[in-house]
Amino acid sequence: MIKNRAARVATMVVLATLVMVLLGMVVMSLWNWLMPALFGLRTIGYWQAIGILILSKLLFGGLRGGRGGHMRWRNRMRERMEGMTPEEREKFREGLRGRCGSFGGTAPETKA
């Protein structure tokens, strides 16, 4: 059992390293192909590409890990909807349709 766990950890470390190497190469290649031609910027090296990946994760992805954020929001919304009466649910849905448009149905009529 311990050998199996150690093998899984080693495999995950190797795969994570390969993914990081490949992502760095992809970012570096795309940057060096597009940015100098489009914006007149200088080319970058591998470690600068890794830095761009880390910076973009911090700026756009946040520091939270995993995929649980979306599911927590969905579960919280489901709990709120279950606590509403049918009239409150319909009023809530009408408010969403007014802001976001129709979801699979006809668009609500606008008052003139």
NUVEXKE-995210 format. One record per atom (N, C-alpha, C): residue number from 1; residue in one letter; chain; atom name; y, x, z. Coordinates in nm, 4 decimals. Layout:
MARVO   i aa ch at       yy       xx       zz
MARVO NUM  a  A CA        Y        X        Z
...
% end
This chain:
MARVO   i aa ch at       yy       xx       zz
MARVO   1  m  A  N  -0.1192   0.0820   0.0000
MARVO   1  m  A CA   0.0000   0.0000   0.0000
MARVO   1  m  A  C   0.1257   0.0865   0.0000
MARVO   2  i  A  N   0.1281   0.1900   0.0808
MARVO   2  i  A CA   0.2460   0.2779   0.0859
MARVO   2  i  A  C   0.2600   0.3542  -0.0448
MARVO   3  k  A  N   0.1494   0.3968  -0.1037
MARVO   3  k  A CA   0.1567   0.4658  -0.2324
MARVO   3  k  A  C   0.2177   0.3746  -0.3375
MARVO   4  n  A  N   0.1798   0.2486  -0.3350
MARVO   4  n  A CA   0.2313   0.1534  -0.4318
MARVO   4  n  A  C   0.3818   0.1348  -0.4130
MARVO   5  r  A  N   0.4263   0.1245  -0.2890
MARVO   5  r  A CA   0.5696   0.1092  -0.2618
MARVO   5  r  A  C   0.6464   0.2336  -0.3046
MARVO   6  a  A  N   0.5922   0.3501  -0.2769
MARVO   6  a  A CA   0.6574   0.4741  -0.3171
MARVO   6  a  A  C   0.6646   0.4849  -0.4694
MARVO   7  a  A  N   0.5593   0.4416  -0.5354
MARVO   7  a  A CA   0.5590   0.4451  -0.6824
MARVO   7  a  A  C   0.6637   0.3497  -0.7381
MARVO   8  r  A  N   0.6775   0.2315  -0.6756
MARVO   8  r  A CA   0.7779   0.1359  -0.7219
MARVO   8  r  A  C   0.9189   0.1902  -0.7011
MARVO   9  v  A  N   0.9427   0.2521  -0.5872
MARVO   9  v  A CA   1.0750   0.3089  -0.5593
MARVO   9  v  A  C   1.1053   0.4207  -0.6585
MARVO  10  a  A  N   1.0082   0.5065  -0.6826
MARVO  10  a  A CA   1.0290   0.6156  -0.7787
MARVO  10  a  A  C   1.0547   0.5610  -0.9185
MARVO  11  t  A  N   0.9817   0.4576  -0.9575
MARVO  11  t  A CA   1.0031   0.3967  -1.0882
MARVO  11  t  A  C   1.1427   0.3371  -1.0984
MARVO  12  m  A  N   1.1869   0.2689  -0.9934
MARVO  12  m  A CA   1.3200   0.2094  -0.9937
MARVO  12  m  A  C   1.4293   0.3164  -1.0018
MARVO  13  v  A  N   1.4114   0.4278  -0.9331
MARVO  13  v  A CA   1.5090   0.5368  -0.9380
MARVO  13  v  A  C   1.5158   0.5948  -1.0787
MARVO  14  v  A  N   1.3997   0.6150  -1.1398
MARVO  14  v  A CA   1.3967   0.6692  -1.2762
MARVO  14  v  A  C   1.4612   0.5713  -1.3739
MARVO  15  l  A  N   1.4285   0.4426  -1.3620
MARVO  15  l  A CA   1.4865   0.3432  -1.4516
MARVO  15  l  A  C   1.6377   0.3313  -1.4317
MARVO  16  a  A  N   1.6838   0.3333  -1.3071
MARVO  16  a  A CA   1.8273   0.3252  -1.2810
MARVO  16  a  A  C   1.8994   0.4458  -1.3400
MARVO  17  t  A  N   1.8388   0.5626  -1.3291
MARVO  17  t  A CA   1.8985   0.6827  -1.3866
MARVO  17  t  A  C   1.9047   0.6731  -1.5389
MARVO  18  l  A  N   1.7979   0.6260  -1.6003
MARVO  18  l  A CA   1.7978   0.6104  -1.7461
MARVO  18  l  A  C   1.9018   0.5086  -1.7923
MARVO  19  v  A  N   1.9140   0.3979  -1.7202
MARVO  19  v  A CA   2.0137   0.2973  -1.7556
MARVO  19  v  A  C   2.1539   0.3552  -1.7444
MARVO  20  m  A  N   2.1792   0.4310  -1.6382
MARVO  20  m  A CA   2.3121   0.4900  -1.6202
MARVO  20  m  A  C   2.3416   0.5912  -1.7316
MARVO  21  v  A  N   2.2439   0.6710  -1.7685
MARVO  21  v  A CA   2.2630   0.7677  -1.8766
MARVO  21  v  A  C   2.2913   0.6951  -2.0078
MARVO  22  l  A  N   2.2126   0.5917  -2.0377
MARVO  22  l  A CA   2.2320   0.5179  -2.1626
MARVO  22  l  A  C   2.3660   0.4450  -2.1651
MARVO  23  l  A  N   2.4030   0.3807  -2.0542
MARVO  23  l  A CA   2.5319   0.3124  -2.0502
MARVO  23  l  A  C   2.6478   0.4104  -2.0674
MARVO  24  g  A  N   2.6367   0.5263  -2.0046
MARVO  24  g  A CA   2.7402   0.6282  -2.0205
MARVO  24  g  A  C   2.7533   0.6739  -2.1643
MARVO  25  m  A  N   2.6390   0.6926  -2.2303
MARVO  25  m  A CA   2.6416   0.7349  -2.3702
MARVO  25  m  A  C   2.6997   0.6258  -2.4599
MARVO  26  v  A  N   2.6655   0.4995  -2.4316
MARVO  26  v  A CA   2.7172   0.3887  -2.5119
MARVO  26  v  A  C   2.8679   0.3774  -2.4957
MARVO  27  v  A  N   2.9164   0.3832  -2.3709
MARVO  27  v  A CA   3.0609   0.3731  -2.3471
MARVO  27  v  A  C   3.1336   0.4894  -2.4136
MARVO  28  m  A  N   3.0801   0.6100  -2.3978
MARVO  28  m  A CA   3.1434   0.7272  -2.4575
MARVO  28  m  A  C   3.1473   0.7147  -2.6100
MARVO  29  s  A  N   3.0369   0.6725  -2.6697
MARVO  29  s  A CA   3.0316   0.6599  -2.8156
MARVO  29  s  A  C   3.1278   0.5535  -2.8670
MARVO  30  l  A  N   3.1289   0.4379  -2.7998
MARVO  30  l  A CA   3.2200   0.3313  -2.8420
MARVO  30  l  A  C   3.3659   0.3717  -2.8254
MARVO  31  w  A  N   3.3962   0.4340  -2.7139
MARVO  31  w  A CA   3.5342   0.4783  -2.6908
MARVO  31  w  A  C   3.5759   0.5772  -2.7990
MARVO  32  n  A  N   3.4931   0.6792  -2.8207
MARVO  32  n  A CA   3.5277   0.7834  -2.9169
MARVO  32  n  A  C   3.5301   0.7316  -3.0611
MARVO  33  w  A  N   3.4610   0.6242  -3.0893
MARVO  33  w  A CA   3.4610   0.5653  -3.2218
MARVO  33  w  A  C   3.5829   0.4756  -3.2422
MARVO  34  l  A  N   3.6177   0.3940  -3.1409
MARVO  34  l  A CA   3.7220   0.2940  -3.1587
MARVO  34  l  A  C   3.8612   0.3355  -3.1119
MARVO  35  m  A  N   3.8712   0.3898  -2.9937
MARVO  35  m  A CA   4.0029   0.4105  -2.9332
MARVO  35  m  A  C   4.0921   0.5104  -3.0081
MARVO  36  p  A  N   4.0398   0.6227  -3.0536
MARVO  36  p  A CA   4.1282   0.7116  -3.1290
MARVO  36  p  A  C   4.1777   0.6474  -3.2591
MARVO  37  a  A  N   4.0915   0.5738  -3.3270
MARVO  37  a  A CA   4.1310   0.5128  -3.4536
MARVO  37  a  A  C   4.2267   0.3955  -3.4333
MARVO  38  l  A  N   4.2032   0.3157  -3.3298
MARVO  38  l  A CA   4.2858   0.1971  -3.3085
MARVO  38  l  A  C   4.4174   0.2256  -3.2375
MARVO  39  f  A  N   4.4109   0.3086  -3.1325
MARVO  39  f  A CA   4.5277   0.3271  -3.0471
MARVO  39  f  A  C   4.5779   0.4708  -3.0400
MARVO  40  g  A  N   4.5140   0.5602  -3.1093
MARVO  40  g  A CA   4.5574   0.6994  -3.1096
MARVO  40  g  A  C   4.5291   0.7720  -2.9789
MARVO  41  l  A  N   4.4311   0.7254  -2.9015
MARVO  41  l  A CA   4.3957   0.7902  -2.7754
MARVO  41  l  A  C   4.3010   0.9058  -2.8001
MARVO  42  r  A  N   4.2923   0.9933  -2.7005
MARVO  42  r  A CA   4.2023   1.1081  -2.7120
MARVO  42  r  A  C   4.0576   1.0660  -2.6887
MARVO  43  t  A  N   3.9653   1.1486  -2.7331
MARVO  43  t  A CA   3.8235   1.1230  -2.7082
MARVO  43  t  A  C   3.7916   1.1588  -2.5633
MARVO  44  i  A  N   3.6812   1.1048  -2.5130
MARVO  44  i  A CA   3.6430   1.1301  -2.3738
MARVO  44  i  A  C   3.5052   1.1927  -2.3703
MARVO  45  g  A  N   3.4721   1.2496  -2.2563
MARVO  45  g  A CA   3.3410   1.3084  -2.2344
MARVO  45  g  A  C   3.2504   1.2126  -2.1588
MARVO  46  y  A  N   3.1279   1.2572  -2.1327
MARVO  46  y  A CA   3.0287   1.1735  -2.0670
MARVO  46  y  A  C   3.0732   1.1317  -1.9278
MARVO  47  w  A  N   3.1204   1.2255  -1.8468
MARVO  47  w  A CA   3.1569   1.1930  -1.7086
MARVO  47  w  A  C   3.2798   1.1023  -1.7031
MARVO  48  q  A  N   3.3670   1.1140  -1.7992
MARVO  48  q  A CA   3.4795   1.0212  -1.8059
MARVO  48  q  A  C   3.4306   0.8808  -1.8407
MARVO  49  a  A  N   3.3294   0.8711  -1.9255
MARVO  49  a  A CA   3.2714   0.7406  -1.9581
MARVO  49  a  A  C   3.2057   0.6789  -1.8352
MARVO  50  i  A  N   3.1363   0.7585  -1.7564
MARVO  50  i  A CA   3.0778   0.7089  -1.6316
MARVO  50  i  A  C   3.1889   0.6615  -1.5383
MARVO  51  g  A  N   3.2984   0.7365  -1.5320
MARVO  51  g  A CA   3.4120   0.6949  -1.4502
MARVO  51  g  A  C   3.4703   0.5625  -1.4964
MARVO  52  i  A  N   3.4772   0.5408  -1.6270
MARVO  52  i  A CA   3.5265   0.4128  -1.6800
MARVO  52  i  A  C   3.4311   0.3003  -1.6405
MARVO  53  l  A  N   3.3007   0.3247  -1.6454
MARVO  53  l  A CA   3.2043   0.2241  -1.6028
MARVO  53  l  A  C   3.2232   0.1863  -1.4565
MARVO  54  i  A  N   3.2375   0.2862  -1.3714
MARVO  54  i  A CA   3.2559   0.2607  -1.2280
MARVO  54  i  A  C   3.3872   0.1883  -1.2036
MARVO  55  l  A  N   3.4932   0.2320  -1.2689
MARVO  55  l  A CA   3.6234   0.1675  -1.2520
MARVO  55  l  A  C   3.6205   0.0223  -1.2987
MARVO  56  s  A  N   3.5550  -0.0031  -1.4110
MARVO  56  s  A CA   3.5480  -0.1410  -1.4595
MARVO  56  s  A  C   3.4657  -0.2281  -1.3657
MARVO  57  k  A  N   3.3624  -0.1724  -1.3051
MARVO  57  k  A CA   3.2831  -0.2475  -1.2074
MARVO  57  k  A  C   3.3687  -0.2825  -1.0860
MARVO  58  l  A  N   3.4465  -0.1872  -1.0400
MARVO  58  l  A CA   3.5326  -0.2129  -0.9246
MARVO  58  l  A  C   3.6410  -0.3148  -0.9570
MARVO  59  l  A  N   3.7013  -0.3042  -1.0743
MARVO  59  l  A CA   3.8114  -0.3935  -1.1092
MARVO  59  l  A  C   3.7646  -0.5330  -1.1479
MARVO  60  f  A  N   3.6580  -0.5419  -1.2240
MARVO  60  f  A CA   3.6176  -0.6704  -1.2796
MARVO  60  f  A  C   3.4934  -0.7293  -1.2147
MARVO  61  g  A  N   3.4085  -0.6464  -1.1564
MARVO  61  g  A CA   3.2844  -0.6968  -1.0999
MARVO  61  g  A  C   3.2869  -0.7116  -0.9503
MARVO  62  g  A  N   3.3854  -0.6525  -0.8852
MARVO  62  g  A CA   3.3901  -0.6592  -0.7402
MARVO  62  g  A  C   3.2873  -0.5679  -0.6780
MARVO  63  l  A  N   3.2806  -0.5718  -0.5467
MARVO  63  l  A CA   3.1885  -0.4861  -0.4740
MARVO  63  l  A  C   3.0647  -0.5606  -0.4275
MARVO  64  r  A  N   3.0599  -0.6910  -0.4480
MARVO  64  r  A CA   2.9440  -0.7660  -0.4029
MARVO  64  r  A  C   2.8269  -0.7357  -0.4951
MARVO  65  g  A  N   2.7105  -0.7357  -0.4412
MARVO  65  g  A CA   2.5923  -0.7055  -0.5200
MARVO  65  g  A  C   2.5120  -0.8300  -0.5495
MARVO  66  g  A  N   2.4234  -0.8189  -0.6418
MARVO  66  g  A CA   2.3314  -0.9271  -0.6715
MARVO  66  g  A  C   2.3923  -1.0402  -0.7519
MARVO  67  r  A  N   2.3109  -1.1414  -0.7738
MARVO  67  r  A CA   2.3519  -1.2554  -0.8534
MARVO  67  r  A  C   2.3711  -1.3789  -0.7671
MARVO  68  g  A  N   2.3713  -1.3637  -0.6372
MARVO  68  g  A CA   2.3722  -1.4779  -0.5481
MARVO  68  g  A  C   2.5024  -1.5545  -0.5420
MARVO  69  g  A  N   2.6142  -1.4971  -0.5837
MARVO  69  g  A CA   2.7431  -1.5628  -0.5725
MARVO  69  g  A  C   2.7490  -1.6950  -0.6463
MARVO  70  h  A  N   2.6953  -1.6988  -0.7657
MARVO  70  h  A CA   2.6977  -1.8207  -0.8450
MARVO  70  h  A  C   2.6109  -1.9279  -0.7798
MARVO  71  m  A  N   2.4962  -1.8895  -0.7293
MARVO  71  m  A CA   2.4061  -1.9863  -0.6676
MARVO  71  m  A  C   2.4650  -2.0397  -0.5378
MARVO  72  r  A  N   2.5339  -1.9575  -0.4603
MARVO  72  r  A CA   2.5974  -2.0064  -0.3376
MARVO  72  r  A  C   2.7017  -2.1114  -0.3709
MARVO  73  w  A  N   2.7806  -2.0877  -0.4753
MARVO  73  w  A CA   2.8817  -2.1846  -0.5155
MARVO  73  w  A  C   2.8156  -2.3152  -0.5572
MARVO  74  r  A  N   2.7101  -2.3053  -0.6353
MARVO  74  r  A CA   2.6406  -2.4242  -0.6833
MARVO  74  r  A  C   2.5810  -2.5037  -0.5667
MARVO  75  n  A  N   2.5175  -2.4341  -0.4717
MARVO  75  n  A CA   2.4593  -2.5025  -0.3563
MARVO  75  n  A  C   2.5671  -2.5683  -0.2710
MARVO  76  r  A  N   2.6779  -2.5013  -0.2516
MARVO  76  r  A CA   2.7868  -2.5574  -0.1728
MARVO  76  r  A  C   2.8438  -2.6817  -0.2410
MARVO  77  m  A  N   2.8577  -2.6774  -0.3733
MARVO  77  m  A CA   2.9078  -2.7934  -0.4463
MARVO  77  m  A  C   2.8080  -2.9089  -0.4390
MARVO  78  r  A  N   2.6798  -2.8782  -0.4482
MARVO  78  r  A CA   2.5782  -2.9832  -0.4385
MARVO  78  r  A  C   2.5841  -3.0513  -0.3013
MARVO  79  e  A  N   2.6000  -2.9722  -0.1949
MARVO  79  e  A CA   2.6103  -3.0290  -0.0609
MARVO  79  e  A  C   2.7330  -3.1191  -0.0482
MARVO  80  r  A  N   2.8437  -3.0773  -0.1058
MARVO  80  r  A CA   2.9641  -3.1599  -0.1010
MARVO  80  r  A  C   2.9444  -3.2908  -0.1750
MARVO  81  m  A  N   2.8800  -3.2836  -0.2919
MARVO  81  m  A CA   2.8578  -3.4041  -0.3711
MARVO  81  m  A  C   2.7627  -3.5004  -0.2993
MARVO  82  e  A  N   2.6616  -3.4468  -0.2309
MARVO  82  e  A CA   2.5671  -3.5328  -0.1588
MARVO  82  e  A  C   2.6352  -3.6039  -0.0425
MARVO  83  g  A  N   2.7393  -3.5441   0.0129
MARVO  83  g  A CA   2.8101  -3.6051   0.1245
MARVO  83  g  A  C   2.9111  -3.7106   0.0822
MARVO  84  m  A  N   2.9310  -3.7285  -0.0476
MARVO  84  m  A CA   3.0298  -3.8254  -0.0959
MARVO  84  m  A  C   2.9642  -3.9601  -0.1236
MARVO  85  t  A  N   3.0436  -4.0626  -0.1149
MARVO  85  t  A CA   2.9973  -4.1949  -0.1560
MARVO  85  t  A  C   2.9976  -4.1987  -0.3091
MARVO  86  p  A  N   2.9285  -4.2944  -0.3708
MARVO  86  p  A CA   2.9299  -4.3026  -0.5180
MARVO  86  p  A  C   3.0709  -4.3189  -0.5742
MARVO  87  e  A  N   3.1557  -4.3913  -0.5046
MARVO  87  e  A CA   3.2934  -4.4082  -0.5524
MARVO  87  e  A  C   3.3698  -4.2758  -0.5474
MARVO  88  e  A  N   3.3498  -4.1995  -0.4398
MARVO  88  e  A CA   3.4169  -4.0701  -0.4287
MARVO  88  e  A  C   3.3677  -3.9737  -0.5363
MARVO  89  r  A  N   3.2370  -3.9772  -0.5641
MARVO  89  r  A CA   3.1816  -3.8908  -0.6691
MARVO  89  r  A  C   3.2423  -3.9234  -0.8051
MARVO  90  e  A  N   3.2528  -4.0524  -0.8362
MARVO  90  e  A CA   3.3098  -4.0908  -0.9647
MARVO  90  e  A  C   3.4564  -4.0518  -0.9737
MARVO  91  k  A  N   3.5295  -4.0674  -0.8645
MARVO  91  k  A CA   3.6706  -4.0274  -0.8632
MARVO  91  k  A  C   3.6832  -3.8758  -0.8836
MARVO  92  f  A  N   3.5942  -3.7999  -0.8186
MARVO  92  f  A CA   3.5938  -3.6546  -0.8339
MARVO  92  f  A  C   3.5645  -3.6158  -0.9789
MARVO  93  r  A  N   3.4651  -3.6799  -1.0394
MARVO  93  r  A CA   3.4300  -3.6506  -1.1793
MARVO  93  r  A  C   3.5442  -3.6859  -1.2733
MARVO  94  e  A  N   3.6108  -3.7967  -1.2470
MARVO  94  e  A CA   3.7262  -3.8341  -1.3300
MARVO  94  e  A  C   3.8355  -3.7287  -1.3198
MARVO  95  g  A  N   3.8572  -3.6764  -1.1993
MARVO  95  g  A CA   3.9560  -3.5698  -1.1827
MARVO  95  g  A  C   3.9186  -3.4459  -1.2621
MARVO  96  l  A  N   3.7894  -3.4103  -1.2628
MARVO  96  l  A CA   3.7444  -3.2957  -1.3420
MARVO  96  l  A  C   3.7625  -3.3221  -1.4911
MARVO  97  r  A  N   3.7291  -3.4419  -1.5348
MARVO  97  r  A CA   3.7465  -3.4739  -1.6768
MARVO  97  r  A  C   3.8928  -3.4642  -1.7164
MARVO  98  g  A  N   3.9812  -3.5046  -1.6266
MARVO  98  g  A CA   4.1233  -3.4970  -1.6573
MARVO  98  g  A  C   4.1723  -3.3540  -1.6699
MARVO  99  r  A  N   4.1135  -3.2634  -1.5930
MARVO  99  r  A CA   4.1555  -3.1232  -1.5966
MARVO  99  r  A  C   4.0802  -3.0420  -1.7011
MARVO 100  c  A  N   3.9499  -3.0677  -1.7128
MARVO 100  c  A CA   3.8638  -2.9812  -1.7938
MARVO 100  c  A  C   3.8173  -3.0444  -1.9236
MARVO 101  g  A  N   3.8436  -3.1685  -1.9438
MARVO 101  g  A CA   3.7943  -3.2343  -2.0631
MARVO 101  g  A  C   3.6594  -3.2970  -2.0369
MARVO 102  s  A  N   3.6059  -3.3607  -2.1370
MARVO 102  s  A CA   3.4807  -3.4332  -2.1240
MARVO 102  s  A  C   3.3630  -3.3384  -2.1349
MARVO 103  f  A  N   3.2601  -3.3661  -2.0579
MARVO 103  f  A CA   3.1371  -3.2882  -2.0631
MARVO 103  f  A  C   3.0284  -3.3736  -2.1257
MARVO 104  g  A  N   3.0133  -3.3638  -2.2557
MARVO 104  g  A CA   2.9057  -3.4328  -2.3228
MARVO 104  g  A  C   2.9334  -3.5796  -2.3521
MARVO 105  g  A  N   3.0483  -3.6308  -2.3149
MARVO 105  g  A CA   3.0805  -3.7702  -2.3419
MARVO 105  g  A  C   3.2082  -3.7783  -2.4213
MARVO 106  t  A  N   3.2664  -3.8943  -2.4199
MARVO 106  t  A CA   3.3924  -3.9114  -2.4902
MARVO 106  t  A  C   3.5070  -3.8665  -2.4029
MARVO 107  a  A  N   3.6130  -3.8223  -2.4643
MARVO 107  a  A CA   3.7290  -3.7750  -2.3903
MARVO 107  a  A  C   3.8008  -3.8943  -2.3281
MARVO 108  p  A  N   3.8564  -3.8775  -2.2062
MARVO 108  p  A CA   3.9276  -3.9880  -2.1448
MARVO 108  p  A  C   4.0552  -4.0183  -2.2217
MARVO 109  e  A  N   4.0915  -4.1465  -2.2195
MARVO 109  e  A CA   4.2112  -4.1881  -2.2899
MARVO 109  e  A  C   4.3343  -4.1450  -2.2111
MARVO 110  t  A  N   4.4357  -4.1012  -2.2810
MARVO 110  t  A CA   4.5603  -4.0616  -2.2160
MARVO 110  t  A  C   4.6547  -4.1794  -2.2146
MARVO 111  k  A  N   4.7284  -4.1913  -2.1047
MARVO 111  k  A CA   4.8251  -4.3007  -2.0926
MARVO 111  k  A  C   4.9554  -4.2584  -2.1559
MARVO 112  a  A  N   5.0142  -4.3471  -2.2348
MARVO 112  a  A CA   5.1393  -4.3142  -2.3041
MARVO 112  a  A  C   5.2589  -4.3595  -2.2242
% end
